[in-house]
């Protein structure tokens, strides 16, 4: 099952009840991570000895929720879910949604495997990014995520924060959601 699409009679996505647009805590460290304009993959690599991508789901074509469809200008999208890990500790849960037209324009999306999306997208000289939308998860939302992704089910000291934006190059546009997990650097001054 893809976390974005729960196994119910609807095609509702798990992030559809996330309250995008919230202001994050005043932590300067968390703010700098949430508003990082460059490659998050590059920044993560600077904070660990070993970086790797754990693929949870890849290339599942699904109906999109209205907000997702508006971002991508499509009714269906491919979904990729990963954990971005630093020194074998998951720091970021990330999803990428892209339309069939984007896959046709950027075929490398379907063959990323354990390569990070940022390593592909940030190579493009014409890359643009929409402004970030932010949200903090509730304990229930985090428990759902933890169960799906195989993360520790204990409630963290600080609820995690996520950001989303669309990365575009040429005719390709990818909606990227990145949730900074509790054991990652952005929370070091909050605990």
Secondary structure, 3 states (H helix, E strand, C coil): CCCCCCCCCCCCCHHHHCCCCCCCCCCHHHHHHHCCCCCHHHHHHCCCCCEEEEEEEEEEEEECCHHHHHHHCCCEEEEEEEEEEECCEEEEEEEEEECHHHHHHCHHHHHCCCCCHHHHHCCCCCCEECCCEEEECCHHHHHHHHHHHCCCCCCCCCCCEEEEEEEEECCEEEEEEEEECCCCHHHCCCC
